[in-house]
Amino acid sequence: MRGFHPCRLSLLLTLLCLWAPGKAFTKTSPLAPEPDWGWVAGCAGSFTRSDFQRIFEGQYLRSGSAPGNIEVLEHSVRIRTAGDVWQEVPFANDGAQASVGAQSKPGALRFWRRASEMAPASAAKPLQGVKIAIDPGHLGGEWARMEERFFQMGKTRPVAEGDLTLSVAKKLKPALEKLGADVTLLRRSDRPVTADRSKTLRPAAEADLSPGFSPDRLRRHSELFFYRISEIRARAQLVNERIKPDMVLCLHFNAEEWGEPDSPQLQPRNHMHALVNGGYSEKELEADDIRSDMLRHVFSRVAEEAIPLCETVVEAMAEETGLPPFTYFSNNVLKVGQSPYLYARNLLANRLYHAPVVFLEPYVMNSQPVWKRVQMGDYSGQKLVDGQMRKSIATEYADGVVEGVARYYRQSRPAR
């Protein structure tokens, strides 16, 4: 296993967004089906030109434009749907209210509900009837080493992100249900959701590589297709076709460079951030499926719910954990919202999930304090950690999320 670094993963994810050849004149990202653009016709009059530009260019585009793929005209937005096929979506007149359609209330384009659209709830049960999907990021057990989200120092307790996120998810579920939520875990064990495995994906991985690749390069690319693409697509299918939640909680832990797995480096830095979908590059939008996924987010106005929801949750997490905000110095994100913890970034999960996504990255797994707390395992109450009485790391994580979600719905949902 090679050491993990966020910049290395960022480069990897960018490469995954490059298209693979499909039918003539079409371009899709790896393992992506050709998109169905049928929903576009129902979006006429859903935005004024100024409102569309504010959202589209303010959150979704890093370059500020997408020439050759999406063109904002005076009275409509012109979208390249596939090859040289274009479709125009008329704007509502500036100064007039956009029409009420599928993008304004649950229907053909979105299944999720805004907090403001829900029936009144009591302060004791602010999440009554709210459908929540919890996505414990990555995989655990034997799969964690393949993902390079695993390290161990000597014979100490291993640090595996997929196992940590699952332990948090199992605490979150009953706590959210106690407040009235209808909660579903996308995985309940360390095993994959997808039926694919790296061997079954080898032909697709081979077709995606340039000639002259080594057997080891093919093996690693096949594994990547399995755990990073096929697995997330399988979870997205659960979210969009079966669960149809009002929000998705994507649980992750962050990491700094940790060097070789046999001698991992512990870092002093420990921080946190959260992500909403956005920050696309011009190159990414050349892929038909990525362009369709992004525009679906735009026209369903998911950001109007996702940004304040994420801000409320991450600020509650900051109060609970005391973690400072992480600052991106790479160019693959956009700063959005008011919280110093929140960014927009195009990740596969927050793009494919059609509901508002709270994508959390608290704690640095290979920091000195987090490694020490992982070694302490889970426990009730509080224990002394570096001179402070602290809950177990899984309990602290879960408590921060619960407080944030409950706070958002108490503030945004009609009261009873």
BELJORA-V294907 format. One record per residue. N is the residue number from 1. SS is DSSP state (2 for helix, 1 for strand, 0 for the rest). PSI is psi in radians with two decimals (NA if undefined). OMEGA is omega in whole degrees, 0 to 359 (none if undefined). Layout:
# BELJORA-V294907
n: [N & N]
ss: [SS & SS]
psi: [PSI & PSI]
omega: [OMEGA & OMEGA]
This chain:
# BELJORA-V294907
n: [1 & 2 & 3 & 4 & 5 & 6 & 7 & 8 & 9 & 10 & 11 & 12 & 13 & 14 & 15 & 16 & 17 & 18 & 19 & 20 & 21 & 22 & 23 & 24 & 25 & 26 & 27 & 28 & 29 & 30 & 31 & 32 & 33 & 34 & 35 & 36 & 37 & 38 & 39 & 40 & 41 & 42 & 43 & 44 & 45 & 46 & 47 & 48 & 49 & 50 & 51 & 52 & 53 & 54 & 55 & 56 & 57 & 58 & 59 & 60 & 61 & 62 & 63 & 64 & 65 & 66 & 67 & 68 & 69 & 70 & 71 & 72 & 73 & 74 & 75 & 76 & 77 & 78 & 79 & 80 & 81 & 82 & 83 & 84 & 85 & 86 & 87 & 88 & 89 & 90 & 91 & 92 & 93 & 94 & 95 & 96 & 97 & 98 & 99 & 100 & 101 & 102 & 103 & 104 & 105 & 106 & 107 & 108 & 109 & 110 & 111 & 112 & 113 & 114 & 115 & 116 & 117 & 118 & 119 & 120 & 121 & 122 & 123 & 124 & 125 & 126 & 127 & 128 & 129 & 130 & 131 & 132 & 133 & 134 & 135 & 136 & 137 & 138 & 139 & 140 & 141 & 142 & 143 & 144 & 145 & 146 & 147 & 148 & 149 & 150 & 151 & 152 & 153 & 154 & 155 & 156 & 157 & 158 & 159 & 160 & 161 & 162 & 163 & 164 & 165 & 166 & 167 & 168 & 169 & 170 & 171 & 172 & 173 & 174 & 175 & 176 & 177 & 178 & 179 & 180 & 181 & 182 & 183 & 184 & 185 & 186 & 187 & 188 & 189 & 190 & 191 & 192 & 193 & 194 & 195 & 196 & 197 & 198 & 199 & 200 & 201 & 202 & 203 & 204 & 205 & 206 & 207 & 208 & 209 & 210 & 211 & 212 & 213 & 214 & 215 & 216 & 217 & 218 & 219 & 220 & 221 & 222 & 223 & 224 & 225 & 226 & 227 & 228 & 229 & 230 & 231 & 232 & 233 & 234 & 235 & 236 & 237 & 238 & 239 & 240 & 241 & 242 & 243 & 244 & 245 & 246 & 247 & 248 & 249 & 250 & 251 & 252 & 253 & 254 & 255 & 256 & 257 & 258 & 259 & 260 & 261 & 262 & 263 & 264 & 265 & 266 & 267 & 268 & 269 & 270 & 271 & 272 & 273 & 274 & 275 & 276 & 277 & 278 & 279 & 280 & 281 & 282 & 283 & 284 & 285 & 286 & 287 & 288 & 289 & 290 & 291 & 292 & 293 & 294 & 295 & 296 & 297 & 298 & 299 & 300 & 301 & 302 & 303 & 304 & 305 & 306 & 307 & 308 & 309 & 310 & 311 & 312 & 313 & 314 & 315 & 316 & 317 & 318 & 319 & 320 & 321 & 322 & 323 & 324 & 325 & 326 & 327 & 328 & 329 & 330 & 331 & 332 & 333 & 334 & 335 & 336 & 337 & 338 & 339 & 340 & 341 & 342 & 343 & 344 & 345 & 346 & 347 & 348 & 349 & 350 & 351 & 352 & 353 & 354 & 355 & 356 & 357 & 358 & 359 & 360 & 361 & 362 & 363 & 364 & 365 & 366 & 367 & 368 & 369 & 370 & 371 & 372 & 373 & 374 & 375 & 376 & 377 & 378 & 379 & 380 & 381 & 382 & 383 & 384 & 385 & 386 & 387 & 388 & 389 & 390 & 391 & 392 & 393 & 394 & 395 & 396 & 397 & 398 & 399 & 400 & 401 & 402 & 403 & 404 & 405 & 406 & 407 & 408 & 409 & 410 & 411 & 412 & 413 & 414 & 415 & 416]
ss: [0 & 0 & 0 & 0 & 0 & 2 & 2 & 2 & 2 & 2 & 2 & 2 & 2 & 2 & 2 & 2 & 0 & 0 & 1 & 1 & 1 & 0 & 0 & 0 & 0 & 0 & 1 & 1 & 1 & 0 & 0 & 0 & 0 & 0 & 0 & 0 & 0 & 2 & 2 & 2 & 2 & 2 & 2 & 0 & 0 & 0 & 0 & 1 & 2 & 2 & 2 & 2 & 2 & 2 & 2 & 2 & 2 & 2 & 2 & 2 & 1 & 0 & 0 & 0 & 0 & 1 & 0 & 0 & 0 & 1 & 1 & 1 & 0 & 0 & 0 & 1 & 1 & 1 & 1 & 1 & 1 & 1 & 0 & 0 & 1 & 1 & 1 & 1 & 1 & 1 & 0 & 1 & 0 & 0 & 0 & 0 & 0 & 0 & 0 & 0 & 0 & 0 & 0 & 0 & 0 & 0 & 0 & 0 & 0 & 0 & 0 & 0 & 0 & 0 & 2 & 2 & 2 & 0 & 0 & 0 & 1 & 0 & 0 & 0 & 0 & 0 & 0 & 0 & 0 & 0 & 1 & 1 & 1 & 1 & 1 & 1 & 0 & 0 & 0 & 0 & 0 & 0 & 2 & 2 & 2 & 2 & 2 & 0 & 0 & 1 & 1 & 0 & 0 & 0 & 0 & 0 & 0 & 0 & 1 & 1 & 2 & 2 & 2 & 2 & 2 & 2 & 2 & 2 & 2 & 2 & 2 & 2 & 2 & 2 & 2 & 2 & 2 & 2 & 0 & 0 & 0 & 1 & 1 & 1 & 1 & 0 & 0 & 0 & 0 & 0 & 0 & 0 & 0 & 0 & 0 & 0 & 0 & 0 & 0 & 0 & 0 & 2 & 2 & 2 & 2 & 2 & 2 & 2 & 0 & 0 & 0 & 0 & 0 & 0 & 2 & 2 & 2 & 2 & 2 & 2 & 2 & 2 & 2 & 2 & 2 & 2 & 2 & 2 & 2 & 2 & 2 & 2 & 2 & 2 & 2 & 2 & 2 & 2 & 2 & 2 & 2 & 2 & 2 & 0 & 0 & 0 & 1 & 1 & 1 & 1 & 1 & 1 & 1 & 1 & 0 & 0 & 0 & 0 & 0 & 0 & 2 & 2 & 2 & 0 & 0 & 0 & 1 & 0 & 0 & 0 & 1 & 1 & 1 & 1 & 1 & 1 & 0 & 0 & 0 & 1 & 0 & 0 & 0 & 2 & 2 & 2 & 0 & 2 & 2 & 2 & 2 & 2 & 2 & 2 & 2 & 2 & 2 & 2 & 2 & 0 & 0 & 0 & 2 & 2 & 2 & 2 & 2 & 2 & 2 & 2 & 2 & 2 & 2 & 2 & 2 & 2 & 2 & 2 & 2 & 2 & 2 & 0 & 0 & 1 & 1 & 0 & 0 & 0 & 0 & 0 & 0 & 0 & 0 & 1 & 1 & 0 & 0 & 0 & 0 & 0 & 0 & 1 & 1 & 1 & 0 & 0 & 0 & 2 & 2 & 2 & 2 & 2 & 0 & 0 & 0 & 1 & 1 & 1 & 1 & 1 & 1 & 1 & 1 & 1 & 0 & 0 & 1 & 2 & 2 & 2 & 2 & 2 & 2 & 2 & 2 & 2 & 0 & 0 & 0 & 0 & 0 & 0 & 1 & 1 & 1 & 0 & 0 & 1 & 1 & 1 & 0 & 0 & 2 & 2 & 2 & 2 & 2 & 2 & 2 & 2 & 2 & 2 & 2 & 2 & 2 & 2 & 2 & 2 & 2 & 2 & 2 & 2 & 0 & 0 & 1 & 0]
psi: [2.38 & 2.73 & 2.57 & 2.50 & 2.38 & -0.67 & -0.63 & -0.74 & -0.66 & -0.77 & -0.71 & -0.79 & -0.61 & -0.74 & -0.61 & -0.38 & -0.16 & 2.58 & 2.75 & 2.57 & 2.30 & -2.32 & 2.95 & 2.37 & 0.16 & 2.62 & 2.22 & 2.70 & 2.87 & 2.31 & 0.11 & 2.37 & 2.81 & 2.33 & 2.62 & 2.02 & 0.25 & -0.45 & -0.34 & -0.65 & -0.51 & 0.06 & 0.06 & 2.33 & 0.22 & -0.23 & 2.56 & 2.84 & -0.77 & -0.67 & -0.72 & -0.82 & -0.71 & -0.80 & -0.87 & -0.86 & -0.36 & -0.47 & -0.57 & -0.32 & 2.16 & -0.60 & -0.21 & -0.13 & 2.87 & 1.10 & 2.44 & -0.11 & -0.74 & 2.12 & 2.13 & 1.90 & -3.09 & -0.69 & 0.03 & 2.89 & 2.30 & 2.15 & 2.25 & 1.99 & -0.62 & 2.37 & -2.16 & 0.38 & 2.22 & 2.66 & 2.38 & 2.40 & 1.92 & 2.53 & 2.74 & 2.74 & 2.41 & 2.37 & -0.24 & 2.70 & 2.38 & 2.63 & 2.71 & 2.02 & -2.74 & -0.51 & -0.23 & -0.41 & 2.77 & 2.43 & -2.37 & -0.66 & -0.52 & 2.49 & -0.34 & 2.76 & 2.46 & 2.71 & -0.65 & -0.31 & -0.18 & 2.79 & 2.66 & 2.56 & 2.75 & 2.82 & -0.54 & -0.48 & 1.10 & -0.32 & 0.29 & 2.06 & -0.02 & 2.20 & 2.08 & 2.26 & 2.30 & 2.17 & 1.69 & 1.87 & 2.52 & -2.92 & 2.73 & -2.80 & -2.36 & -0.35 & -0.34 & -0.63 & -0.72 & -0.69 & -0.23 & 0.60 & 0.77 & 2.40 & 2.80 & 2.40 & 1.88 & -2.26 & 0.36 & 3.03 & 2.24 & 2.62 & 1.89 & 2.08 & -0.75 & -0.60 & -0.66 & -0.78 & -0.60 & -0.66 & -0.64 & -0.78 & -0.69 & -0.39 & -0.63 & -0.76 & -0.99 & -0.56 & -0.70 & -0.64 & -0.58 & -0.48 & 0.10 & -0.04 & 2.69 & 1.86 & 2.36 & 2.30 & 2.33 & -0.43 & 2.54 & -0.05 & -3.06 & 0.00 & 2.70 & 2.71 & -0.68 & 2.58 & -0.22 & 2.78 & 2.94 & -0.60 & -0.70 & -0.37 & 0.04 & -0.74 & -0.74 & -0.71 & -0.70 & -0.72 & -0.40 & -0.24 & 2.65 & 2.68 & 2.64 & 0.22 & 2.68 & 2.83 & -0.65 & -0.65 & -0.72 & -0.72 & -0.83 & -0.64 & -0.66 & -0.71 & -0.71 & -0.76 & -0.64 & -1.07 & -0.41 & -0.52 & -1.06 & -0.69 & -0.78 & -0.62 & -0.63 & -0.69 & -0.66 & -0.64 & -0.71 & -0.80 & -0.88 & -0.48 & -0.45 & -0.92 & -0.81 & 1.09 & 2.93 & -0.33 & 2.73 & 2.28 & 1.91 & 1.98 & 2.23 & 2.91 & 2.59 & 3.11 & 2.63 & 3.05 & 2.27 & 0.18 & -2.55 & 2.50 & -0.51 & -0.30 & 1.16 & 2.59 & 2.24 & 2.40 & 2.69 & -0.34 & 2.41 & 2.16 & -3.04 & 2.63 & 2.95 & 2.74 & 2.45 & 2.88 & 2.45 & -2.89 & 0.73 & 2.56 & 2.79 & -0.65 & -0.74 & -0.65 & 0.00 & -0.32 & 2.25 & -0.75 & -0.68 & -0.73 & -0.74 & -0.78 & -0.80 & -0.79 & -0.52 & -0.71 & -0.77 & -0.92 & -0.39 & -0.01 & 0.69 & -0.53 & -0.51 & -0.44 & -0.71 & -0.72 & -0.93 & -0.56 & -0.85 & -0.74 & -0.77 & -0.76 & -0.80 & -0.55 & -0.66 & -0.65 & -0.71 & -0.70 & -0.71 & -0.69 & -0.45 & 0.21 & 2.46 & 2.85 & 2.49 & 2.48 & 2.15 & 2.35 & -0.02 & 2.95 & 0.38 & 0.28 & 2.89 & 2.47 & 2.20 & 2.86 & -2.93 & -0.35 & 2.40 & -0.19 & -0.17 & 2.35 & 2.81 & 2.28 & 2.50 & 1.70 & 2.70 & -0.75 & -0.86 & -0.15 & -0.76 & -0.54 & 2.18 & -0.06 & 2.93 & 2.31 & 2.27 & 1.79 & 1.89 & 2.38 & 1.17 & 2.76 & 2.54 & 1.93 & -0.65 & 0.44 & 2.73 & -0.88 & -0.67 & -0.74 & -0.75 & -0.71 & -0.59 & -0.67 & -0.47 & -0.27 & -2.92 & 2.56 & 2.81 & 2.70 & -2.50 & 2.67 & 2.82 & 2.14 & 1.96 & 0.79 & 0.04 & 2.53 & 2.12 & 2.59 & 2.93 & 2.71 & -0.62 & -0.70 & -0.75 & -0.79 & -0.92 & -0.74 & -0.68 & -0.73 & -0.80 & -0.80 & -0.75 & -0.79 & -0.80 & -0.71 & -0.74 & -0.81 & -0.53 & -0.62 & -0.58 & -0.30 & 2.54 & 2.37 & 2.67 & NA]
omega: [176 & 177 & 181 & 172 & 181 & 181 & 179 & 178 & 179 & 178 & 180 & 180 & 177 & 178 & 180 & 180 & 177 & 190 & 172 & 183 & 175 & 175 & 181 & 176 & 178 & 177 & 178 & 177 & 185 & 177 & 181 & 172 & 174 & 186 & 172 & 184 & 185 & 183 & 186 & 185 & 182 & 186 & 181 & 177 & 183 & 178 & 160 & 181 & 183 & 180 & 179 & 180 & 180 & 182 & 185 & 184 & 182 & 183 & 191 & 183 & 175 & 185 & 180 & 178 & 178 & 184 & 179 & 181 & 179 & 183 & 178 & 180 & 183 & 186 & 182 & 170 & 183 & 188 & 172 & 184 & 177 & 179 & 179 & 178 & 181 & 177 & 180 & 176 & 182 & 174 & 164 & 179 & 174 & 182 & 177 & 180 & 178 & 183 & 178 & 181 & 183 & 181 & 182 & 177 & 184 & 182 & 186 & 186 & 179 & 178 & 186 & 180 & 170 & 176 & 182 & 180 & 186 & 176 & 179 & 179 & 179 & 178 & 180 & 181 & 184 & 182 & 182 & 178 & 179 & 180 & 184 & 171 & 177 & 181 & 176 & 188 & 175 & 180 & 180 & 177 & 183 & 184 & 186 & 180 & 179 & 182 & 185 & 175 & 187 & 167 & 182 & 178 & 182 & 180 & 180 & 179 & 179 & 174 & 182 & 186 & 182 & 177 & 179 & 181 & 179 & 178 & 176 & 182 & 182 & 173 & 182 & 187 & 181 & 181 & 178 & 178 & 177 & 179 & 174 & 185 & 172 & 193 & 176 & 174 & 178 & 170 & 181 & 180 & 180 & 184 & 181 & 172 & 181 & 174 & 178 & 171 & 185 & 180 & 181 & 181 & 183 & 179 & 179 & 179 & 180 & 180 & 182 & 183 & 174 & 180 & 176 & 181 & 179 & 175 & 179 & 177 & 178 & 179 & 182 & 179 & 177 & 177 & 179 & 177 & 181 & 190 & 184 & 185 & 183 & 181 & 181 & 177 & 177 & 178 & 179 & 178 & 175 & 183 & 190 & 186 & 183 & 186 & 181 & 186 & 174 & 177 & 177 & 174 & 177 & 185 & 179 & 167 & 180 & 178 & 170 & 177 & 179 & 172 & 181 & 183 & 181 & 177 & 184 & 181 & 174 & 185 & 177 & 186 & 177 & 188 & 185 & 168 & 177 & 185 & 166 & 181 & 179 & 176 & 181 & 173 & 177 & 181 & 180 & 184 & 173 & 177 & 185 & 183 & 180 & 178 & 179 & 179 & 182 & 182 & 175 & 175 & 182 & 186 & 175 & 178 & 183 & 182 & 181 & 175 & 187 & 184 & 179 & 176 & 179 & 180 & 181 & 181 & 184 & 176 & 175 & 176 & 179 & 178 & 183 & 187 & 186 & 183 & 175 & 179 & 172 & 178 & 175 & 172 & 177 & 184 & 183 & 180 & 169 & 174 & 181 & 177 & 183 & 184 & 176 & 181 & 193 & 176 & 171 & 181 & 179 & 174 & 184 & 182 & 183 & 172 & 185 & 179 & 187 & 178 & 172 & 183 & 171 & 185 & 189 & 177 & 176 & 175 & 172 & 188 & 183 & 171 & 180 & 183 & 181 & 178 & 180 & 181 & 176 & 179 & 180 & 179 & 179 & 179 & 178 & 177 & 183 & 175 & 181 & 179 & 179 & 176 & 179 & 174 & 185 & 170 & 172 & 185 & 179 & 179 & 179 & 178 & 183 & 181 & 179 & 179 & 181 & 180 & 181 & 180 & 179 & 180 & 181 & 183 & 175 & 182 & 192 & 184 & 175 & 181 & 178 & none]
